[in-house]
Amino acid sequence: MTHSVCENIKEIELEIGNTQLVVVSKYRSLDELREVYTCGHRHFGENRVQELVEKQKNLPDDIHWHVIGHLQSNKIKYIAPFVHLIHSIDSMKLLKAVNKEAKKCGRTISFLFQLFIAQEETKFGLSPKELDGILSSDEFLELKNIKCDGLMGMASNTVNKAQVISEFKSLSSIFNRYRESHNWNTLSMGMSGDYNLAIGSGSTMIRVGSKIFNA
């Protein structure tokens, strides 16, 4: 039996406890997202900037919009006035562009560094060494209109649970290494097919779409 969107959200929220659920709104209609909103949910994740801007214009102002897809520097200006959290920062160049647009808007934009943890070439992200290089650089410390809340990563798309757990644990280990010294509170990992494994490995935020919309 197919459950309603509200029933799916409530079921997942009961299952995940204090872990933050971000409902992935990619490809979903405004009516579907209004249904999510009516259920009382306020955290929405979008992959494409164009789609995000269109939805933000047509949906209530108290929604927290998360950018969870790969972000291009020239698109930042469109989301800078309202974005709640960018999950996919994978270079100093991108970070400087976000800082520039945040400054123009008089905002401080929160973000996560995306780390490459999967055994797939299609995924984006920094290596642990690149992350360390950015965090210890004067260039990073000079950026005053951005705030790092933690890390994001995507595991390999595989049925091998041991591999997925290993990848999540490697990211969790890096997160814990910097957590206290950088005042981080967010480890975004886990999607519809693997969020239970992610939570078991320390995730504080999951991104779920297909399981909510019965896709």
C-alpha positions in Angstrom: 0.0 0.0 0.0 1.3 3.4 -1.0 1.5 5.9 1.9 0.8 9.7 1.6 3.7 12.1 1.5 2.8 13.2 5.1 2.8 9.6 6.3 6.2 9.0 4.7 7.7 12.0 6.4 6.3 11.2 9.8 7.5 7.6 9.4 11.1 8.7 8.5 11.1 11.4 11.3 10.1 8.7 13.9 12.9 6.5 12.6 15.7 9.1 12.6 15.0 10.8 15.9 17.1 14.0 16.3 18.7 13.7 12.8 17.6 16.6 10.6 15.6 15.6 7.5 16.0 17.6 4.3 13.3 16.8 1.8 14.8 16.7 -1.7 12.5 18.7 -3.9 14.3 18.0 -7.3 11.8 17.4 -10.1 8.9 17.8 -7.7 5.9 20.1 -8.6 4.8 23.1 -6.5 1.7 21.1 -5.5 3.8 18.3 -4.2 6.0 20.7 -2.2 3.0 22.5 -0.8 1.9 19.1 0.5 5.3 18.7 2.3 4.9 22.2 3.7 1.4 21.5 4.9 2.8 18.5 6.8 4.8 21.0 8.8 8.2 20.4 7.2 10.4 23.4 6.4 13.8 22.0 5.1 13.9 21.5 1.3 16.9 20.5 -0.7 17.4 21.4 -4.4 20.0 20.4 -6.9 19.5 23.0 -9.7 19.7 26.7 -9.0 17.2 27.6 -11.8 14.6 25.2 -10.3 15.4 26.4 -6.8 14.9 30.1 -7.6 11.5 29.4 -9.3 10.3 27.3 -6.4 11.5 29.8 -3.8 9.4 32.6 -5.5 6.3 30.5 -5.4 6.4 28.9 -2.0 6.2 30.4 1.6 9.1 32.5 2.9 9.8 30.4 6.0 11.1 27.5 4.0 14.8 26.7 4.7 16.3 26.1 1.2 19.4 23.8 1.0 21.6 23.7 -2.1 22.6 20.0 -2.3 23.8 19.8 -6.0 27.1 20.8 -7.6 27.2 24.6 -7.6 28.7 26.9 -10.3 30.2 30.2 -9.3 28.1 32.2 -11.8 24.8 30.9 -10.3 25.5 32.0 -6.7 24.1 35.5 -7.1 20.6 34.1 -7.7 20.5 32.2 -4.4 22.6 34.4 -2.1 19.7 36.5 -0.8 17.8 33.6 0.7 19.8 30.3 0.8 19.8 28.6 4.2 22.7 26.1 3.7 25.0 25.2 0.8 26.1 21.6 1.1 28.4 21.4 -1.9 31.5 23.7 -1.5 34.4 21.9 -3.1 36.9 24.6 -3.9 38.4 27.8 -2.5 37.3 29.5 -5.8 33.7 28.7 -5.1 34.0 29.7 -1.5 35.3 33.1 -2.4 32.5 33.6 -4.9 29.9 32.7 -2.2 31.6 35.2 0.2 31.5 37.9 -2.4 27.8 37.5 -3.1 26.9 37.1 0.6 28.7 40.4 1.3 26.6 42.2 -1.4 23.5 40.9 0.3 24.7 41.9 3.8 24.4 38.2 4.8 26.6 35.5 6.3 25.9 32.3 4.3 26.3 28.9 6.0 27.9 26.1 4.1 29.3 22.6 4.2 32.5 21.4 2.6 31.8 18.5 0.3 34.3 15.7 0.6 34.9 13.0 -2.0 34.4 9.6 -0.3 32.9 7.4 -3.0 34.6 5.1 -5.4 32.9 6.8 -8.3 34.3 9.3 -10.7 30.9 11.0 -11.1 31.0 12.4 -7.6 32.5 15.8 -6.6 34.4 16.8 -3.5 37.6 17.7 -1.8 40.2 15.3 -0.6 41.1 15.4 3.2 44.4 17.0 2.3 42.7 19.7 0.2 40.3 20.4 3.1 43.1 20.7 5.6 44.9 23.1 3.2 41.8 25.4 3.0 41.1 25.4 6.7 44.7 26.3 7.6 45.0 29.0 5.0 45.0 32.8 5.7 42.8 33.2 2.6 40.0 31.2 4.3 40.3 33.1 7.5 39.8 36.4 5.6 36.4 35.4 4.3 34.0 37.1 6.8 30.6 36.5 5.1 30.6 32.7 5.1 30.3 30.2 8.0 31.3 26.6 7.8 28.9 24.3 9.7 30.6 21.0 8.8 30.9 18.4 6.0 28.8 16.7 3.4 29.5 13.5 1.4 27.9 10.9 -0.8 28.7 7.2 -0.6 29.1 4.9 -3.6 25.9 3.8 -5.2 26.4 0.1 -4.4 24.6 -2.8 -2.7 27.8 -3.5 -0.8 26.8 -2.2 2.7 30.2 -2.7 4.2 31.7 -0.4 1.6 29.0 2.3 2.2 29.5 2.1 5.9 33.3 2.3 5.5 32.9 5.5 3.3 30.5 7.1 5.8 32.8 6.3 8.7 35.8 7.8 7.0 33.8 11.1 6.6 32.6 10.9 10.1 36.2 10.5 11.3 37.3 13.6 9.4 34.3 15.6 10.8 35.2 14.6 14.4 38.8 15.6 13.8 37.8 19.3 13.2 34.4 19.4 15.0 35.4 21.1 18.3 38.2 23.3 17.0 36.0 24.8 14.2 32.6 24.6 16.1 31.0 22.4 13.5 27.5 20.9 14.1 26.4 19.4 10.8 27.5 16.1 9.1 25.2 15.8 6.0 25.3 12.2 4.7 22.7 9.6 3.8 20.0 9.5 1.1 16.8 7.4 0.5 18.7 4.2 0.0 21.4 4.5 2.7 20.4 7.0 5.4 20.1 4.3 8.1 23.7 3.3 7.5 24.7 7.0 7.5 22.9 7.7 10.8 24.7 4.7 12.3 27.9 6.2 11.2 27.3 9.6 12.8 25.2 11.6 10.3 23.3 14.6 11.8 21.4 15.5 8.5 20.0 13.3 5.8 18.7 14.2 2.3 15.7 12.1 1.2 13.5 12.5 -1.9 12.3 9.3 -3.6 11.3 7.5 -0.4 9.0 10.5 0.5 7.4 10.9 -2.9 7.0 7.1 -3.5 9.2 7.4 -6.5 
